[in-house]
């Protein structure tokens, strides 16, 4: 990387697909753990896959490991420790290696926090989603607001860094109620908040409910009002909106692993349905693991855990760079976008800058605050050619 952004780093993403309950809004690759012994087989397959894929990556300086899902806090802590140890052994881990793990704020999972910290996890990402019991019931969560508060408190006692996820633009949600919920979340003390707008994804229970008229999310103007409330309340509380949906109290509180994605870095994806991006011999390469746990386990045993591999053209790689990089306040260096013909002098760049949607920056393509509000439209204009 050049200009104002830090180097993107190299990360390992570990997908643990099992969930105790499938949330009605979720379209991730998730499964119920219904096959005796399969979870232990999957943990072993992930370790095998890591060893096999070290040959493809070559020596790298490892900056982050991220356990996502699914519900990786349901993993055996010994399996988590084995994966972390393997990553440290296979690549040169930075002295401040970030090891993140997603968890739900149930009392049962909070009881495992100390063991997970002992396994090497030093950043907890809690799927709080709401501090309102009615909203949690609507979202299909298996915890209440009180359990959520307890989980944040427990996490802060054990982990040096804690992030909290929230979902807004829920049916019937008012700006005032959302402001109060944000204030309550800030008061819990986590250094990182990720408020995500509820999206109705195809194939989910919520999508079926919308089609049947049983669920009515806010219209776009109401959702935009809630977005404004999010920016205003978190900014007033001292949080920086370093990414469209991610706010940190300080630079140290930012998610280093997710910054690797948004800055166009390389990461390895292991586990069912995991995706990765590697730059090999100058070519951006994508990989997607088999989605079903049994299929991934079998593929890893054959030495084919990487699954489908795709070589991206320079143009496609540049498009990905715009789509991810403009989510960040720092944007993307124009030196990375030559294959798209985007420069400070390009007509679409000048036009969007004149409308106040892009910054007047000769080195980097980056959106303004107004541009963030209309990011989809900005991206459509930039990529129209």
VENPE-V411222 format. One line per field, one symbol per residue. phi: phi as a letter, one per 30 degrees, with the letter a starting at -180 (. if undefined). psi: psi as a letter, one per 20 degrees, with the letter a starting at -180 (. if undefined). burial: # if it has 24 or more other ideal C-beta (glycine too) atoms within 12 Angstrom, else .. A space follows every 10 residues. Layout:
# VENPE-V411222
phi: ???
psi: ???
burial: ???
This chain:
# VENPE-V411222
phi: .bidcdddib bbccccddbd bcddcdbddb bddcceiddd ddedddddde dddddddidb ddcabbcbai bdddddedde dddddddddd bdddecedbc bdbcdddddd dceddddddj dbbcccddia cbdddddddi dcbcdddddd dddddddccd bbcbcbcbid eidceddddd ddeddeddjd dbbbdcddcc deicdddddd ddicbbddde ddddddddee dddddddjcc ddbebbbbda ddddddddde ddcidcbccb jeidcbbbcc hicdbcbbde ddedddeddd ddibddidcb cddeddddde dddddddddd ibdddccddc icbecdeddd dddddiccdd bdcbdbdddd dddceedddd ddcdd
psi: qaciqrqhap rppoooipqh qoqiipkrnq qqniopihgh hggghggggg ghihhghapq ophqppoaba niiiqphhhg hhgghgghhh ropqhlppoq pqqqlqhghh iigghhhhii pjppopmghq kphgghggik qkrrhghggh ggggghhhqh ppqpqqpalq pjpqgghhgh ggghggihjq ippnopppqo qqirhhhhhg hjjipnrqrg hhhhghgggg ggghghjjpp mirgjppqhr hhiqohghhg ghjkaqqppq rpjqqrpqop kjpppqqoqq gpghgggggh hikkhhcppp ppqhghhhgh gghghihqhi bpphiijhii kprhiqghgg ghhhijhqqn oihqoqqagh hhhkgghggg ghjh.
burial: #...#..### ########## .#####.### #.#....##. .######### ####.##..# ########## #####.#.## ####.##..# #.#...#### ######..## .##..##.## ########## ##..##.### #.###.#### ######.##. ########## #.#.#..##. ##.###.### ########.# ...###.... ....#.##.. .##.###### #.##..#.## #########. ..######## ########## ########## ...####### #.#.###.## ....###... .#....#### ########## ####.##..# .##....##. .##...###. ...#####.. #####..##. ###..
